[in-house]
Amino acid sequence: MMERLSVGFVGTGNVGIAGAFACLCLQVPSEMVLVDLNEKRSRAEALDLMHGQGLTGRIKIVSGDYSELADSQVIVISAGAAQKPGETRLDLLQKNALIFKSIADELDRYAPNAILVVATNPVDVMTYILQELSDRPNGLIMGTGTMLDTSRFRSLLGDFYHVDPQSVHGYILGEHGDSEFPAWSTVTIGGKRIVDNTVLKRPWNPEAMQDLFVNVRDAAYEIIEGKGYTNWAIGVVIATLVHRIVDDRRSILPVSVRLNGDYGLSDVCLSVPSLVSIKGLRHIVEASLPDREMEALHHSASVLKKSMEGLDLSTVSGDS
Ligand SMILES: NC(=O)c1ccc[n+]([C@@H]2O[C@H](COP(=O)([O-])OP(=O)(O)OC[C@H]3O[C@@H](n4cnc5c(N)ncnc54)[C@H](O)[C@@H]3O)[C@@H](O)[C@H]2O)c1
């Protein structure tokens, strides 16, 4: 008998539910379990999603408490508190660390072997925090990282070069945030690097490419100004990542992972090309980055480490 593929969602706000909806449309799992502090909301979302099954095909969709996640192979976490006026970034981080502590305890109790995918922002820091708080190996915990930014990047490059974005290869690497950078050396179309080359009749245009990257980096600000949050593209990212994992594709994706000496960096989570499988993170690929991009990666790592200064995990983990 085929094993049931169950995917859990902790946090069924705008992001979690967009991920669940994309999973439903892509028919990724055979079961989805929705868990949220707001149980009424997660139950309503489960019912609402279920009613599409007459057209999409059957997927069991339930809401419930953490014990319902016992059979989930992958669990997506987008739970978190939003920043309140007057609250500092560090206050918010400390508050979200406390939320993640209760989530880590519940998931370690009910689903100790599941792969955890973090989407909550700041995603690199929250991935690091969850790795610190959970008992499972770090390789079973990854963040969506710059998958979203990379998808935006490929979409805009596809537009610029009038080509299918899926025929554009390359990555945004580093932090999912202001210090991220375009790894131009990795960007190819039809096997040809776009840097310093004419591709599809378009010569390399540094100014246009810088503008394009700024649009990628700052896209969330514009979207949030217009609708208050971002969710559809991250929903597609979540469903794609979950699909690649449960399908054991061994895809190489820019997810947020803990570096242990890779790229000369350690004790930080950020996005570099990483091979993921049904067993979680399998390999970190050390891309041959030129000095300028290597410096950008190191800068991103130092920005992330600085953002965690002052964060006290002993107060949330009860180790103090
Ligand atoms: N990684 C990315 O690329 C990316 C993109 C967009 C948004 N985000 C982030 O995703 C997160 C969620 O955004 P959103 O728009 O869905 O927010 P939201 O406020 O709509 O949803 C958050 C949900 O978390 C729930 N929650 C809070 N504490 C909980 C707990 N202890 N246990 C279970 N559930 C709990 C809330 O009830 C709420 O439903 C934010 O941190 C946001 O910045 C990340």
The ligand as an ORCA input file, in Angstrom:
! r2SCAN-3c Opt
* xyz 0 1
  N       9.818     33.540      4.144
  C       9.211     34.325      3.291
  O       9.636     34.468      2.133
  C       7.970     35.041      3.747
  C       7.120     35.719      2.851
  C       5.987     36.347      3.346
  C       5.738     36.359      4.724
  N       6.591     35.718      5.556
  C       6.390     35.652      7.023
  O       5.449     34.635      7.362
  C       4.926     34.931      8.670
  C       3.416     34.788      8.652
  O       2.842     35.826      7.890
  P       1.255     35.904      7.743
  O       0.979     37.020      6.794
  O       0.713     34.549      7.468
  O       0.861     36.349      9.235
  P      -0.552     36.109      9.920
  O      -0.574     37.021     11.103
  O      -1.639     36.183      8.901
  O      -0.477     34.597     10.436
  C       0.273     34.193     11.533
  C      -0.512     33.072     12.185
  O       0.284     32.525     13.238
  C      -0.619     32.115     14.245
  N       0.107     31.892     15.489
  C       0.661     32.811     16.317
  N       1.227     32.191     17.372
  C       1.035     30.860     17.197
  C       1.387     29.710     17.941
  N       2.045     29.807     19.096
  N       1.021     28.504     17.457
  C       0.327     28.391     16.320
  N      -0.038     29.452     15.568
  C       0.310     30.668     16.017
  C      -1.643     33.244     14.290
  O      -2.843     32.836     14.940
  C      -1.838     33.546     12.817
  O      -2.900     32.795     12.235
  C       5.424     36.337      9.026
  O       6.557     36.219      9.870
  C       5.827     36.912      7.683
  O       6.806     37.921      7.788
  C       7.686     35.056      5.100
*
